[in-house]
Amino acid sequence: MPSMPENELTHILTRFERVCVVQLNLCKELENIADSLGGQVDRHQCALMASELERVMDNAHDFEKKTLFPALKQAMGMQDVAQINPSEKFGFLTQLESEHEDDVGLAGEVVEALNQLADDSAKISPDAIGYLLRGFFVGLRRHLALEGQVLRNATTKI
């Protein structure tokens, strides 16, 4: 398989950075909602973030699955994730892909909680919703930081 031109990979990594910025902005908005749960909750913002969360996560995962990961595999000379041995230095792709499934599940719970806050019909306590939101955005921030660092390290070695 031919290697990927460096400028194409650079363009894809730049797109990845933009996707990360959008996700980090979403995390900040979710943190603002979590911080407001002890007082006045902006129900409109909760509804907006519920809708935005689904869109942002779908776009991010779609980009990574269809563009970023295949490009990295091509750049590394791999056709399929099954060729990646987890003990190898690029085995992180398998881990990152599997983490997306966890993200989707937790994002669904967050969307449901945000919609309940928006409708003033929350079935769980504000504290529980706060923990749910924090668990999601803290985990996403960690995932993005690790993903970015690993990708930077990997692409410098390609």
Backbone as a ProteinNet text record, in pm:
[ID]
protein_1_A
[PRIMARY]
MPSMPENELTHILTRFERVCVVQLNLCKELENIADSLGGQVDRHQCALMASELERVMDNAHDFEKKTLFPALKQAMGMQDVAQINPSEKFGFLTQLESEHEDDVGLAGEVVEALNQLADDSAKISPDAIGYLLRGFFVGLRRHLALEGQVLRNATTKI
[TERTIARY]
84.5	0	89	61.4	144.1	123.3	230.8	217	141.4	86.7	7.1	99.2	70.7	150.3	143.7	255.1	263.3	163.9	144.4	51.8	-92	-128.4	-263.4	-283.9	-185.9	-194.6	-198.6	-120.4	-121.7	-259.1	-321.1	-455.9	-555.5	-546.2	-637.4	-615.3	-490.9	-463.1	-512.4	-505.8	-560.8	-711.6	-778.6	-922.9	-951.9	-868.7	-885.6	-877.1	-781.5	-768.4	-893.8	-953.9	-1078.4	-1192.3	-1199.6	-1301.4	-1283.9	-1159.1	-1130.6	-1174.9	-1150.3	-1190.4	-1341.5	-1416.1	-1562.7	-1603.8	-1538.5	-1572	-1534.2	-1421.4	-1380.5	-1474.6	-1524.1	-1623.9	-1752.1	-1790.7	-1907.7	-1885	-1765.8	-1733.2	-1750.2	-1703.6	-1715.7	-1862.9	-1945.2	-2088.6	-2153.6	-2115.1	-2169.2	-2122.7	-1999.8	-1950	-2029.1	-2061.5	-2142.5	-2279.6	-2339.3	-2469	-2453.6	-2351.4	-2328.8	-2310.4	-2238.5	-2215.6	-2344.1	-2440.6	-2564.7	-2671	-2646.7	-2751.7	-2796.9	-2717.2	-2759.5	-2849.9	-2868.1	-2946.2	-3035.8	-3025.9	-3108.7	-3050.6	-3125.6	-3081.5	-3141.8	-3058.7	-3105.5	-3160.8	-3291.8	-3356.9	-3337.1	-3337.3	-3312.8	-3171.9	-3074	-2935.8	-2924.5	-2999.6	-2998.1	-3051.1	-3160.1	-3216.6	-3119.5	-3059.2	-2962.3	-2842.8	-2791.5	-2675.1	-2709.4	-2831.6	-2872.2	-2865.8	-2917.5	-2914.5	-2771.5	-2697	-2559.4	-2469.5	-2488.9	-2405.4	-2414.4	-2534.3	-2551.1	-2482.1	-2501.5	-2442.8	-2290.9	-2236.4	-2091.1	-2025.4	-2081.2	-2020.6	-2033.9	-2148.9	-2166.5	-2065.9	-2049.9	-1954.6	-1811.2	-1775.2	-1638.8	-1608.7	-1699.5	-1676.7	-1677.8	-1764.7	-1769.5	-1638.6	-1589.2	-1462.4	-1348	-1340.7	-1231.4	-1241	-1361.3	-1379.5	-1355.5	-1406.8	-1400.3	-1276.9	-1216.1	-1105.9	-976.1	-980.1	-856.4	-792.8	-867	-807.6	-763.2	-843.7	-794.3	-667.4	-660.3	-540.9	-418.8	-435.9	-323	-282.3	-380.8	-348.9	-274	-318.8	-250.9	-109.1	-96.6	36	128.3	69.2	149	160.6	97.5	106.7	16.2	-97.1	-190.9	-323.3	-382.2	-509.6	-628.2	-609	-720.7	-676.8	-765.6	-733.4	-698.3	-749.4	-719.9	-571.5	-501.1	-358.4	-276	-340	-266.8	-256.1	-136.5	-110.9	-110.3	-196.4	-201.9	-68.9	23.9	153.3	245.2	206.5	287.1	260.6	352	341.6	217.8	156.5	38.1	-89.9	-83	-201.1	-304.9	-270.9	-364.2	-489.3	-479.2	-597	-710.4	-677.2	-779.1	-846.4	-767.4	-822	-909.3	-862.3	-939.6	-1072.1	-1069	-1192.6	-1290.5	-1240.6	-1331.4	-1386.4	-1310.7	-1360	-1478.2	-1488	-1600.8	-1732.8	-1733.6	-1856.7	-1899.8	-1803.7	-1834.6	-1886.9	-1822.9	-1866.2	-2011.6	-2047.9	-2184.4	-2285.9	-2255.9	-2348	-2366.4	-2257.6	-2265.8	-2327.6	-2297.1	-2355.9	-2508	-2557.8	-2703.1	-2765.8	-2699.7	-2750.3	-2746.2	-2641	-2628.7	-2738.8	-2762.6	-2869.1	-3003.3	-3029.6	-3157.2	-3169.6	-3063.1	-3065.9	-3083.8	-3014.6	-3029.5	-3171.4	-3229.1	-3367.8	-3463.8	-3439.1	-3523.6	-3509.4	-3387.2	-3367.4	-3440.6	-3433.6	-3499.2	-3650.3	-3704.6	-3849.3	-3893.9	-3798.9	-3827.2	-3892.1	-3841.8	-3898.3	-3789.8	-3683	-3570.5	-3615.4	-3579.9	-3615.8	-3506.7	-3391	-3283.3	-3245.4	-3176	-3143.5	-3045.6	-3046.8	-2948.6	-2804.4	-2778.4	-2643.6	-2605.3	-2698.7	-2670.8	-2648.2	-2727.9	-2708.7	-2573.4	-2536.5	-2406	-2292.2	-2302.1	-2198.3	-2194.6	-2312	-2319.9	-2252.9	-2287.5	-2227.7	-2076.5	-2034.7	-1890.5	-1816.5	-1876.5	-1814.8	-1794.9	-1893.5	-1882.8	-1776.5	-1785.7	-1692.9	-1550.4	-1532.4	-1396.3	-1336.3	-1414.2	-1366.6	-1336	-1421.1	-1398.4	-1272.6	-1253.5	-1132.1	-1006.9	-1010.4	-894.7	-871.2	-980.6	-971	-908.8	-956.1	-903.6	-757.5	-719.9	-579.8	-490.6	-533	-454	-449.2	-564.3	-571.6	-478.4	-485	-400	-252.3	-215.5	-75.3	-25.5	-103.1	-62.5	-53	-148.2	-144.1	-23.5	6.6	125	252.1	260.7	378.2	386	271.1	269	306.3	253.6	278.5	419.7	486.4	625.2	715.1	664.2	743	707.2	604.4	560.5	652.2
-117.4	0	123.6	219.8	339.8	422.9	490.3	574	702	763.5	883.9	1004.8	1095.5	1218.1	1295.8	1350.5	1419.7	1535	1609.6	1723.3	1676.8	1560.8	1508.1	1468.4	1402.5	1364	1488.9	1588.8	1713.9	1779.2	1779.5	1835.6	1759.5	1628.4	1546	1573.8	1585.7	1615.1	1754.3	1848.3	1981.7	1974.3	1896.3	1875.7	1811	1715	1649.4	1751.6	1842.7	1945.2	2031.4	2064	2142.6	2063.6	1934	1848	1846.1	1841	1841.1	1971.5	2082.2	2212.6	2216.7	2166.8	2164.7	2078.1	1962.8	1875.4	1939.7	2006.6	2072.8	2187.9	2258.8	2363.6	2303.6	2189.6	2118.5	2080	2031.7	1996.7	2117.5	2232.8	2355	2389.7	2377.4	2404.8	2305.9	2179.4	2079	2106.2	2152.7	2188.8	2305.8	2403.6	2516.8	2470	2376.1	2321.7	2248.1	2164.6	2090.4	2186.6	2294.9	2393.7	2465.5	2473.4	2546.1	2460.2	2331.7	2241.5	2269.3	2337.7	2372.4	2494.4	2560	2683.6	2690.1	2801.6	2826	2754	2658.2	2582.5	2646.5	2670.5	2725.2	2609.6	2594.6	2481.1	2484.9	2603.6	2617.1	2568.1	2604.3	2560.9	2408.9	2349.9	2203.5	2137.4	2189.8	2133.7	2151	2267.3	2294.3	2199.8	2180.7	2093.8	1947	1906.3	1768.9	1744.2	1838.2	1827.7	1838.2	1931.2	1955.4	1835.8	1776	1662.7	1548.7	1515.6	1407.5	1440.7	1562.9	1605	1606.2	1665.5	1678	1540.7	1454.3	1322.3	1238.9	1246	1173	1220.4	1352.6	1407.6	1367.5	1374.7	1340.3	1193.4	1107	964.1	928.3	991.3	966	1007.9	1126.4	1173.6	1079	1040	952.8	816	761.3	627.2	624.5	724.3	722.7	792	882.6	961.4	945.6	980.3	984.2	847	751.3	619.8	550.1	552.2	491.9	560.8	693.5	765.5	724.3	711.9	669.7	526.7	441.2	302.6	299	380.4	385.2	437.7	542.1	600.2	500.8	412.7	312.2	183.1	180.1	62.7	-50.6	-18.5	-120.9	-101.9	-212.2	-203.9	-216.4	-280	-313.9	-306.6	-261.8	-254.7	-392	-498.3	-633.4	-666	-591.6	-614.3	-554.5	-475.6	-406.5	-498.2	-523	-599.6	-499.9	-519.6	-422.9	-399.3	-492.3	-472	-383.1	-355.4	-268.9	-122.8	-37.6	104	172.1	117.4	179.6	105.1	14.4	-59	31.3	155.9	250.1	270.7	250.2	270.4	177.2	54.8	-40	13	61.6	114.4	236.6	329	450.4	417.8	323.5	284.9	221.3	139.3	73.9	173.3	276.4	377.3	454.6	463.4	533.5	468.1	336.5	266.6	306.7	317.3	361.3	504.9	590.5	730.5	740.1	659.4	663.5	626.5	523.3	481.5	587.5	644	746.8	874.7	908.5	1027.8	1015.1	895.9	874.6	903.1	861.6	889.6	1039	1105.4	1249.5	1323.7	1285.2	1348.4	1331.5	1211.4	1186.6	1275.4	1286.4	1370.5	1517.6	1564.1	1703.6	1732.8	1639.3	1657.8	1661.7	1580.5	1583.1	1715.5	1768	1899.1	2006.2	1996.7	2095.3	2092.7	1973.8	1957.7	1968.1	1990.1	1992.5	1861.4	1750.5	1619.5	1520.2	1571.8	1486.1	1377.9	1255.5	1141.1	1109.6	1171.9	1153.3	1289.2	1286.6	1410.5	1497.3	1627	1715.2	1670.2	1618.6	1569.4	1454.3	1361.9	1247.8	1294.7	1391	1445.3	1514.7	1588	1654.5	1554.5	1443.7	1339.6	1278.7	1258.6	1202.9	1297	1425	1523.1	1530.4	1536.8	1546.8	1421.4	1306.5	1182.2	1182.4	1236.3	1241.2	1340.4	1466.9	1565.5	1548.5	1499.3	1473.4	1358.1	1252.8	1139.9	1179.3	1262.4	1306.1	1392.1	1480.8	1563.8	1476.6	1377.7	1287.6	1210.3	1161.9	1086.5	1173.4	1296.4	1386.5	1419.7	1440.5	1470.8	1352.5	1234.1	1115	1092.5	1103.4	1083.1	1180.3	1306.1	1406.5	1378.9	1343.4	1316.9	1194	1089.3	966	991.2	1064.3	1092.4	1178.4	1276.4	1359	1273.5	1188.9	1101.1	1004.8	946.2	848.4	912.8	1029.4	1091	1144	1171.6	1214	1096.3	974.1	854	789.6	841.5	781.9	828.8
0	0	0	-85.4	-89.4	37.2	78.6	196.9	160.3	263	243.9	231.6	139.1	129.8	261.5	301	429.4	439.2	329.9	335.8	356.1	302.6	322.9	468.4	526.2	666.6	755.3	721.7	798.1	792.5	674.7	659.8	747.6	748.2	829.1	977.4	1018.9	1159.9	1199.4	1106.5	1133.2	1151.8	1067.7	1084.2	1219.4	1257.8	1386.9	1500.5	1491.9	1595.7	1603.9	1489.4	1489.9	1554	1524.5	1584.8	1736.7	1781	1925.3	1990.7	1924.6	1979.8	2000	1903.8	1915.6	2034.7	2050.8	2162.8	2296.2	2301.1	2425	2459.9	2360.5	2385.6	2441.5	2388.6	2439.8	2586.3	2617.9	2756.4	2848.4	2803.1	2883.9	2908.7	2806.2	2822.3	2919	2908.5	3000.9	3143.8	3157.7	3290.4	3347.6	3264.7	3310	3358.3	3286	3328.3	3460.5	3472.3	3597.3	3714.3	3691.8	3797.5	3837.1	3746.5	3774.7	3842.1	3858.3	3906.4	4048.7	4128.1	4262.8	4267.1	4154.8	4151.7	4030	3960.5	3843.2	3721.3	3667.8	3550.5	3426.4	3328	3201.3	3117.3	3120.4	3053.3	2901.5	2845.8	2701.9	2667.1	2749.9	2725.8	2738.2	2831	2845.5	2717.8	2664.4	2541.1	2424.6	2417.2	2311	2321	2440.8	2459	2434.3	2464.9	2434.8	2284.8	2208.9	2062.8	2009.9	2064.8	2020.9	2052.9	2167.6	2208.7	2107.7	2069.1	1971.2	1839.6	1792.1	1665.1	1672	1777.3	1790.7	1801.5	1883.9	1901.7	1775	1709.4	1583.1	1478.5	1465.7	1368.7	1402	1529.5	1569.9	1542.6	1583.2	1562.5	1414.2	1339.3	1195.4	1129.3	1163.9	1108.3	1144.1	1270.1	1311.4	1244.4	1240.4	1183.9	1032.7	961.9	815.1	757.6	833.3	777.4	856.4	984	1061.7	1077.8	1130	1155.7	1027.2	920	795.3	743.2	758.1	712.4	793.2	922.5	1005.2	972.9	951.7	915	782	686.8	557.6	575	652.7	675	743.8	824	894.1	813.9	695.4	610.9	653.5	716.6	761.6	690.8	649.7	579.5	673.5	785.9	871.3	1016.1	1101.9	1244.1	1299.3	1239	1286.2	1271.2	1186.8	1168.6	1282.1	1364.8	1470.6	1591.8	1634.9	1756.2	1871.5	1973.3	2083	2152.3	2142.2	2206.2	2122.4	1998.4	1912.7	1944.9	1901.2	1936.7	1879.3	1775	1717.3	1753.9	1848.5	1893.5	1958.2	1980.3	2040.1	1955.2	1824.8	1739.4	1780.1	1813.8	1858.6	1983.7	2078	2202.9	2177.6	2095	2068.1	2000.5	1906.9	1839.9	1938.3	2028.6	2123.5	2225.1	2258.1	2351.8	2294.4	2165.3	2104.4	2140.1	2149.5	2187.2	2327.9	2418.9	2555.1	2553.7	2472.7	2462.6	2417.6	2320.4	2265.8	2373.4	2449.3	2555.1	2661.1	2709	2812	2756.6	2633	2571.1	2565.8	2538.2	2536.5	2671.5	2778.4	2913.3	2943.5	2900	2922.1	2846.2	2722	2642.5	2711.2	2759.3	2828.9	2952.6	3031.7	3151.7	3115.1	3009.8	2967.8	2919.7	2846.4	2801.2	2919.1	3019.9	3138.8	3213.4	3221.2	3282.6	3202.4	3071.3	2985.1	3003.2	3024.7	3041.1	3186.2	3276.3	3420.6	3465	3411.1	3443.4	3486.7	3548.3	3585.8	3682.9	3651	3733.9	3836.4	3821.3	3917.9	3975.7	4087.4	4158.9	4079.5	4108.8	4045.2	4072.1	4192.6	4222.4	4129.7	4108.5	4020.3	3876.5	3833.4	3698.4	3688.8	3793.3	3795.6	3783.7	3858.6	3848.9	3709	3650.6	3515.8	3415.5	3421.8	3330.9	3349.9	3475.6	3503.1	3457.8	3480.5	3434.6	3284.8	3214	3068.5	3023.4	3069	3012.6	3063.6	3185.2	3232.5	3152.1	3131.7	3052.1	2909.2	2849.7	2712	2702.4	2798.7	2797.6	2807.4	2894.4	2907.7	2777.9	2720.3	2595.4	2485.7	2473.4	2370.1	2393.9	2519.9	2550.4	2514.5	2551.9	2520.2	2369.7	2306.2	2161.9	2089	2126.5	2063.1	2083.7	2205.5	2234.3	2159.2	2161	2091.5	1941.5	1885.2	1741.9	1705.4	1788.2	1760.5	1765	1865.5	1877.3	1758.4	1722.3	1613.3	1481.6	1453.8	1322.8	1310.9	1419.6	1409.9	1375	1395.8	1368.1	1235.5	1168.2	1040.3	929.7
[MASK]
++++++++++++++++++++++++++++++++++++++++++++++++++++++++++++++++++++++++++++++++++++++++++++++++++++++++++++++++++++++++++++++++++++++++++++++++++++++++++++++

